[in-house]
């Protein structure tokens, strides 16, 4: 089961060239700055854009120029969520939701309105005209509409980009929930590294129409060479297990590969597993264990490599903390003063941990 | 009051305008769609030709149609060869002339509606499994209804109001080509002012009601194409 995508597209001043073999399930983020060709790639996979090459989705061929095979968009079992919700203004919320569903043979309907309506909390919206919905509500309806087409591939083109920060926070949990409960593979275009960290299992890094890197999100985020692409969100993704809670200080102790970390009190119970992100900018290093620091999360680590950061004054450190990679961003000056070199044993000081549920 | 000849002219006019409007919607829709979406280098040329009837004097249109469709004209020879006879001074000839004369009044509102609709709703419909005809019927038609309404009303009203082309192409044959505007001209020519008044006043009322409908049901309609 895989997504086989080989597409090339020439436009004046822009060329796209992508050869990807992606896992046939889970969320794959197409990540890159604007103009990197991620939306063009998504549109070409859908058939909205005519690129040359080949698209095979879990064994089903949608396009193969060598065999002169081209399925028009309406004959591809896909769901597409555009940046703007693009609801049909002449239809009710319910009719919008069922637009694709009604066009499916009953045997091809894998998802049903009741289920999707309850997943996305759409029940209170059904009888409202689309014009009065908020941006976040509209996008939820658009997502539901795409899901009800029972797609074998769900394509999402920056579905949160047109929303403000609060609305985005409103939708992200729904997307996370879909991620865990849906079988179908998702291609998710984004230029927001927070979304990628929270949603994507795999990551394709695009720049100027070319694939720079592709792989597990966790591995790519921990690659110091790629850190520049993620800006302030560069950092590793770890899995932690709750050890115990400290109700006096309102803290929770997490067991990670390299030791244990204190984080703000979590509602989960001990033994539960959590995904956490440690950003490079939140990690500093010391030669000795600092006993008199306000930073209580200290992990022993070994320096693996040092590489240039986006700004000339900083270096990106790759550390090994108990077998797990850890990124740190420190100033070039500090690195010189501490005499850092690969192989050195250090203490990683972790200022903040972002928990991703 | 209106005489039997007047009623014949009124029915003929309505028949002509109805047939013309139906034909124009059928022909104008694909043409407007192409003008709205094509990237072809022919688009400006076709657009200009489509708009020509808007600016040319009706006599010019009528004159050239007469030459083209007449017994010695290329199209006239074609219609004769096809066994259709020649079109000038027949009702069919009037229909052809009216279609050309009112073309921009139908194409332009449709073209505007298609442009403002944009590609997005069609792309969305395609991703939801709707084929081309399905998209046209369930997305384009309902979302462009104001445009179709304006196009139909303008095409109809403009055909009812034509005079110069009819005179050049159709003359004044009762029950064949003598439409209301020509009938009014004949009444005035014969100094039958009372009958001319009935028809002319009727045209004023008709046109007013048509435009009122247009603005009442289509507040954003453009008054000029």
Interface residues (C-beta under 8 A of the other chain):
Chain A: X46 X48 X72 X73 X74 X75 X78 X79 X80 X82 X84 X86 X88 X89 X90 X99 X100 X103 X104 X145 X146 X149 X155
Chain B: X120 X121 X123 X124 X125 X126 X127 X128 X129 X130 X131 X132 X134 X135 X139 X142 X143
